[in-house]
Amino acid sequence: MGVSMAFCLSAYGTIFTIMSISDTKILPNPPRLFQSLIAGFDAITNHFGLALFPIFLDLFLWLGPRLRIYRLMKGFFESMTTLPGMDDPDLSNLMKINRDLWLLVSEKLNLFSILRTYPVGVPSLMVSIQPGVTPVGARLDFEVSSISSLGIGFVTLMLVGLLFGTIYFWAVAQVTLSGKTVGADAFRQCIWAAYQVILLSLFWFTLLVVISIPVSCLISAFAFGGAAGGNIGLFIGGGVLVWLLFPLVFSPHGIFIDHKEAWSSILNSLRLVRYTFPGTTLLFLIVVVLSEGLDVLWRVPKDASWLTLVGLAGHGFISTGLLAATFIYYRDATQWVEEVLKQVKHNAFLQ
């Protein structure tokens, strides 16, 4: 919390510093949001093949087989009933409620959704839908047989998702900024980028675990006030998470554009958001509103309707276009910050 407060105060202090030197020397124009959005969608329109990454992932999650943990969870709760003290009526009733809830979740959950990784990954519409029916009939289900298989499967799917996410981000960055996707050292660059993405993901995971402990305590404290208090706690907890993680929004971009290592890219994201806080906030607000708002439209067709294909195509194009726009904004914002810092140093030297 203190780090984020210091970051925000530093960001506002930086803005005031930039304003203070604007009278002594003309500053370059800051990056323009709508130009970045237009340029991003123009780049993807000319290379629509990049939208096939999210389209193919959604097709697999929609029409492909499901990997479930239903039997594993059912066996776990059956074994719990044999423990001492489970004949108590209150405890038995609580266990039944938890059992019904978790079995309902595990029946619909598709572990192949892990292929949608963060912070680098291929976007997916079907991850949030978890369809149970398809236009071609019943789906083929595979059940995880043991805890060890679940662990191995989780790690494998996560690594595969990060690999394809790396290829996707790298291709979008190349097309957006240079107009080409294949270079002489493309394979070597992708392998290096994948390694940095894994390191970045481990950093994000560790940070989320550390942050989630006090946030969960905060939510639990509000939950004692009843359902309304719990909702307020969730709202505040979500706000705290966004507040703490927002300075890291550009942490993947430095890897794919500036070829920075994971830690250098994280530090660069902190610096960039610090100097462009208002514009970056507005950019990602627009990205979230467009993405989530249009996702409501893409989800209108039923799971068993072939019209869902229209939604998958629309989601793939919009998601890829928005990603391209963030790459363009990152490039322009980086150039702007570097020029501003040069002028700040020059102004300080003259004084």
C-alpha positions as CSV (number, residue, x, y, z in Angstrom):
1,M,0.0,0.0,0.0
2,G,2.8,2.4,0.9
3,V,4.6,1.6,-2.3
4,S,1.5,2.4,-4.4
5,M,1.0,5.6,-2.5
6,A,4.5,6.6,-3.1
7,F,4.1,5.7,-6.8
8,C,1.0,7.9,-7.2
9,L,2.6,10.8,-5.4
10,S,5.7,10.4,-7.6
11,A,3.5,10.3,-10.7
12,Y,1.7,13.5,-9.7
13,G,5.0,15.1,-8.8
14,T,6.4,14.2,-12.2
15,I,3.3,15.7,-13.9
16,F,3.9,19.0,-12.0
17,T,7.6,18.9,-13.0
18,I,6.7,18.5,-16.7
19,M,4.2,21.4,-16.4
20,S,6.8,23.6,-14.7
21,I,9.2,23.3,-17.6
22,S,6.6,23.6,-20.3
23,D,7.0,27.4,-20.1
24,T,10.7,27.4,-20.6
25,K,10.9,25.0,-23.5
26,I,8.3,23.5,-25.9
27,L,7.7,19.9,-25.1
28,P,7.0,17.3,-27.8
29,N,3.4,16.2,-28.2
30,P,2.4,13.4,-25.9
31,P,1.1,10.1,-27.4
32,R,-2.4,10.4,-28.7
33,L,-4.8,7.7,-27.6
34,F,-7.2,7.7,-30.6
35,Q,-4.4,7.7,-33.1
36,S,-2.9,4.7,-31.3
37,L,-6.3,2.9,-31.5
38,I,-6.8,3.7,-35.1
39,A,-3.3,2.7,-36.1
40,G,-3.6,-0.6,-34.1
41,F,-6.8,-1.6,-35.9
42,D,-5.4,-0.6,-39.3
43,A,-2.4,-2.8,-38.7
44,I,-4.6,-5.8,-37.8
45,T,-6.9,-5.1,-40.7
46,N,-4.0,-5.5,-43.1
47,H,-2.8,-8.7,-41.2
48,F,-6.1,-10.3,-40.2
49,G,-4.3,-13.7,-39.9
50,L,-3.1,-12.6,-36.4
51,A,-6.7,-12.7,-35.2
52,L,-6.7,-16.4,-35.9
53,F,-4.8,-17.0,-32.7
54,P,-7.7,-16.2,-30.4
55,I,-10.2,-17.6,-32.9
56,F,-8.5,-21.0,-32.9
57,L,-8.2,-21.1,-29.1
58,D,-11.9,-20.3,-28.8
59,L,-12.8,-22.9,-31.4
60,F,-10.8,-25.5,-29.4
61,L,-12.5,-24.5,-26.1
62,W,-15.9,-24.5,-27.8
63,L,-15.9,-27.6,-30.0
64,G,-13.0,-29.6,-28.6
65,P,-12.8,-32.1,-25.7
66,R,-13.0,-31.0,-22.1
67,L,-10.6,-31.9,-19.3
68,R,-12.5,-32.1,-16.1
69,I,-11.9,-32.8,-12.4
70,Y,-15.4,-33.8,-11.6
71,R,-14.7,-37.4,-10.6
72,L,-11.6,-36.3,-8.6
73,M,-13.6,-33.8,-6.6
74,K,-16.4,-36.4,-6.1
75,G,-14.0,-39.0,-4.8
76,F,-12.4,-36.3,-2.5
77,F,-15.8,-35.5,-0.8
78,E,-16.7,-39.2,-0.5
79,S,-13.5,-39.8,1.4
80,M,-14.2,-36.8,3.6
81,T,-17.5,-38.4,4.8
82,T,-15.5,-41.2,6.4
83,L,-13.5,-38.9,8.7
84,P,-14.2,-38.9,12.4
85,G,-16.8,-36.4,13.5
86,M,-18.6,-36.2,10.2
87,D,-21.7,-37.6,11.7
88,D,-22.4,-34.3,13.4
89,P,-25.6,-32.8,11.7
90,D,-24.3,-29.3,11.5
91,L,-20.9,-30.3,10.1
92,S,-22.6,-32.8,7.7
93,N,-25.0,-30.1,6.4
94,L,-22.1,-27.7,5.8
95,M,-20.1,-30.4,4.0
96,K,-23.1,-31.2,1.8
97,I,-23.4,-27.5,0.8
98,N,-19.7,-27.3,-0.1
99,R,-19.9,-30.6,-1.9
100,D,-22.8,-29.5,-4.1
101,L,-21.1,-26.2,-4.9
102,W,-17.7,-27.7,-5.8
103,L,-19.3,-30.5,-7.9
104,L,-21.3,-28.0,-9.8
105,V,-18.2,-25.9,-10.5
106,S,-16.0,-28.9,-11.4
107,E,-18.7,-30.3,-13.7
108,K,-18.6,-27.2,-15.9
109,L,-15.0,-26.3,-15.5
110,N,-12.7,-27.1,-18.5
111,L,-9.0,-27.3,-17.4
112,F,-8.0,-26.5,-21.0
113,S,-9.0,-22.9,-20.1
114,I,-5.6,-22.7,-18.4
115,L,-4.3,-22.2,-22.0
116,R,-5.5,-18.6,-21.5
117,T,-2.5,-17.3,-19.5
118,Y,-1.6,-14.0,-18.0
119,P,0.0,-11.5,-18.3
120,V,1.0,-12.8,-21.7
121,G,-1.5,-15.0,-23.4
122,V,-3.9,-15.5,-26.3
123,P,-7.3,-13.8,-25.5
124,S,-10.3,-16.0,-25.3
125,L,-14.1,-15.5,-25.2
126,M,-14.9,-19.0,-24.3
127,V,-12.9,-19.0,-21.1
128,S,-15.6,-16.9,-19.5
129,I,-18.5,-18.9,-21.0
130,Q,-17.4,-22.5,-20.4
131,P,-19.9,-23.9,-22.9
132,G,-21.4,-27.3,-22.2
133,V,-23.0,-28.0,-25.5
134,T,-22.0,-27.5,-29.1
135,P,-23.6,-27.5,-32.6
136,V,-22.0,-30.9,-33.3
137,G,-23.5,-32.7,-30.3
138,A,-22.2,-33.9,-27.0
139,R,-18.6,-33.1,-26.1
140,L,-15.9,-35.6,-25.4
141,D,-14.9,-35.4,-21.7
142,F,-11.6,-36.5,-20.2
143,E,-11.3,-36.8,-16.4
144,V,-8.2,-36.1,-14.3
145,S,-7.5,-39.3,-12.4
146,S,-5.2,-38.1,-9.5
147,I,-3.8,-35.1,-7.8
148,S,-0.3,-35.7,-9.4
149,S,-1.9,-35.8,-12.8
150,L,-3.7,-32.5,-12.0
151,G,-0.4,-30.8,-11.0
152,I,1.4,-32.1,-14.1
153,G,-1.4,-31.1,-16.4
154,F,-1.7,-27.6,-14.8
155,V,2.0,-26.9,-15.3
156,T,2.0,-28.3,-18.9
157,L,-1.0,-26.4,-20.0
158,M,0.4,-23.2,-18.4
159,L,3.7,-23.5,-20.2
160,V,1.9,-24.3,-23.6
161,G,-0.3,-21.3,-23.1
162,L,2.7,-19.0,-22.3
163,L,4.5,-20.3,-25.4
164,F,1.6,-19.6,-27.7
165,G,1.0,-16.3,-26.0
166,T,4.6,-15.3,-26.6
167,I,4.3,-16.1,-30.3
168,Y,1.1,-14.2,-30.5
169,F,2.4,-11.1,-28.7
170,W,5.7,-11.2,-30.7
171,A,3.8,-11.5,-34.0
172,V,1.4,-8.6,-33.2
173,A,4.4,-6.4,-32.0
174,Q,6.3,-7.1,-35.2
175,V,3.4,-6.5,-37.6
176,T,2.3,-3.4,-35.7
177,L,5.7,-1.7,-35.5
178,S,7.6,-3.0,-38.5
179,G,5.0,-4.4,-40.8
180,K,6.6,-7.9,-41.0
181,T,6.3,-11.1,-39.0
182,V,9.2,-13.3,-40.1
183,G,12.9,-12.4,-39.7
184,A,16.1,-14.3,-40.0
185,D,16.4,-14.8,-36.2
186,A,12.7,-15.1,-35.5
187,F,13.0,-18.5,-33.8
188,R,15.8,-17.4,-31.6
189,Q,13.9,-14.2,-30.6
190,C,10.8,-16.2,-29.7
191,I,12.7,-18.7,-27.5
192,W,14.4,-15.8,-25.7
193,A,11.1,-13.9,-25.3
194,A,9.4,-17.1,-24.0
195,Y,12.0,-17.5,-21.3
196,Q,11.5,-13.8,-20.3
197,V,7.7,-14.3,-20.3
198,I,8.0,-17.3,-17.9
199,L,10.1,-15.2,-15.5
200,L,7.6,-12.3,-15.8
201,S,4.7,-14.7,-15.1
202,L,6.5,-16.0,-12.0
203,F,7.0,-12.5,-10.8
204,W,3.3,-11.7,-11.3
205,F,2.2,-14.9,-9.6
206,T,4.5,-14.2,-6.6
207,L,3.2,-10.7,-6.4
208,L,-0.4,-11.8,-6.5
209,V,0.1,-14.3,-3.7
210,V,1.7,-11.6,-1.5
211,I,-1.0,-9.1,-2.3
212,S,-3.9,-11.6,-1.9
213,I,-3.1,-12.3,1.8
214,P,-3.9,-8.8,3.1
215,V,-6.6,-8.3,0.5
216,S,-8.4,-11.6,1.6
217,C,-8.2,-10.5,5.2
218,L,-9.8,-7.2,4.2
219,I,-12.6,-9.0,2.4
220,S,-13.2,-11.3,5.3
221,A,-13.4,-8.4,7.7
222,F,-16.1,-6.8,5.6
223,A,-17.9,-10.2,5.2
224,F,-18.7,-10.2,8.9
225,G,-21.2,-7.5,8.1
226,G,-23.3,-9.8,6.0
227,A,-23.9,-10.1,2.3
228,A,-23.8,-6.3,1.7
229,G,-20.5,-6.1,3.7
230,G,-19.1,-8.9,1.7
231,N,-19.9,-7.2,-1.6
232,I,-18.3,-4.0,-0.4
233,G,-15.3,-5.9,0.6
234,L,-15.0,-7.6,-2.8
235,F,-15.3,-4.2,-4.5
236,I,-12.6,-2.6,-2.3
237,G,-10.4,-5.6,-2.6
238,G,-10.7,-5.6,-6.3
239,G,-9.9,-1.9,-6.4
240,V,-6.8,-2.4,-4.3
241,L,-5.6,-5.2,-6.6
242,V,-6.0,-2.9,-9.7
243,W,-4.4,0.0,-7.9
244,L,-1.3,-2.1,-7.0
245,L,-1.0,-3.9,-10.3
246,F,-1.7,-1.1,-12.7
247,P,1.9,0.3,-12.8
248,L,2.9,-3.1,-14.3
249,V,0.5,-3.0,-17.3
250,F,3.4,-2.4,-19.7
251,S,5.7,-5.0,-18.2
252,P,5.3,-7.4,-21.2
253,H,5.7,-4.7,-23.8
254,G,9.3,-4.0,-23.1
255,I,10.2,-7.7,-23.8
256,F,8.6,-7.7,-27.2
257,I,9.4,-4.1,-28.4
258,D,12.7,-3.1,-26.7
259,H,14.0,-6.7,-26.2
260,K,14.4,-6.0,-22.5
261,E,14.8,-8.7,-19.9
262,A,11.9,-9.4,-17.6
263,W,13.1,-7.3,-14.6
264,S,14.2,-4.4,-16.8
265,S,10.8,-4.4,-18.5
266,I,9.1,-4.3,-15.1
267,L,11.1,-1.3,-14.0
268,N,10.5,0.4,-17.4
269,S,6.8,-0.1,-17.0
270,L,6.9,1.5,-13.6
271,R,8.7,4.5,-15.0
272,L,6.5,4.8,-18.1
273,V,3.2,4.7,-16.2
274,R,4.7,7.2,-13.7
275,Y,5.3,9.8,-16.5
276,T,2.1,9.0,-18.5
277,F,-0.3,8.2,-15.7
278,P,-3.4,10.1,-16.9
279,G,-3.0,9.0,-20.6
280,T,-2.2,5.4,-19.7
281,T,-5.2,5.2,-17.3
282,L,-7.5,6.6,-20.0
283,L,-6.1,4.2,-22.6
284,F,-6.7,1.0,-20.5
285,L,-10.1,2.3,-19.4
286,I,-11.0,2.5,-23.1
287,V,-9.5,-0.9,-23.8
288,V,-11.5,-2.5,-20.9
289,V,-14.8,-0.8,-21.9
290,L,-14.5,-1.7,-25.5
291,S,-13.4,-5.3,-24.8
292,E,-15.9,-6.1,-22.1
293,G,-18.7,-4.2,-23.7
294,L,-18.4,-5.9,-27.0
295,D,-17.9,-9.3,-25.3
296,V,-21.5,-8.9,-24.1
297,L,-22.5,-8.7,-27.8
298,W,-20.4,-11.7,-28.8
299,R,-22.0,-13.8,-26.1
300,V,-25.5,-13.3,-27.4
301,P,-25.7,-16.4,-29.6
302,K,-26.4,-19.7,-27.8
303,D,-23.6,-22.2,-27.3
304,A,-25.2,-24.6,-29.7
305,S,-25.7,-22.0,-32.5
306,W,-23.2,-21.6,-35.4
307,L,-23.8,-17.9,-35.1
308,T,-21.3,-18.1,-32.2
309,L,-18.6,-18.2,-35.0
310,V,-19.4,-14.5,-35.7
311,G,-18.8,-13.7,-32.1
312,L,-15.5,-15.6,-32.1
313,A,-14.3,-13.7,-35.2
314,G,-15.4,-10.4,-33.8
315,H,-13.7,-11.0,-30.4
316,G,-10.5,-12.2,-32.1
317,F,-10.3,-9.1,-34.3
318,I,-11.1,-6.6,-31.5
319,S,-8.8,-8.2,-29.0
320,T,-5.9,-8.3,-31.4
321,G,-6.5,-4.7,-32.6
322,L,-6.6,-3.4,-29.0
323,L,-3.3,-5.3,-28.2
324,A,-1.7,-3.7,-31.3
325,A,-2.9,-0.3,-30.1
326,T,-1.2,-0.7,-26.7
327,F,2.1,-1.6,-28.5
328,I,1.8,1.6,-30.6
329,Y,1.0,3.7,-27.5
330,Y,3.9,2.1,-25.6
331,R,6.4,3.0,-28.4
332,D,5.1,6.5,-28.7
333,A,5.0,7.0,-24.9
334,T,8.5,5.7,-24.5
335,Q,9.8,8.1,-27.1
336,W,7.9,11.0,-25.5
337,V,9.2,10.2,-22.0
338,E,12.8,10.0,-23.2
339,E,12.5,13.3,-24.9
340,V,10.9,14.9,-21.9
341,L,13.7,13.6,-19.6
342,K,16.3,15.0,-21.9
343,Q,14.6,18.4,-21.8
344,V,14.3,18.2,-18.0
345,K,18.0,17.5,-17.6
346,H,18.9,20.2,-20.1
347,N,16.7,22.7,-18.2
348,A,18.2,21.7,-14.9
349,F,21.7,22.2,-16.3
350,L,20.9,25.7,-17.6
351,Q,19.6,26.6,-14.1
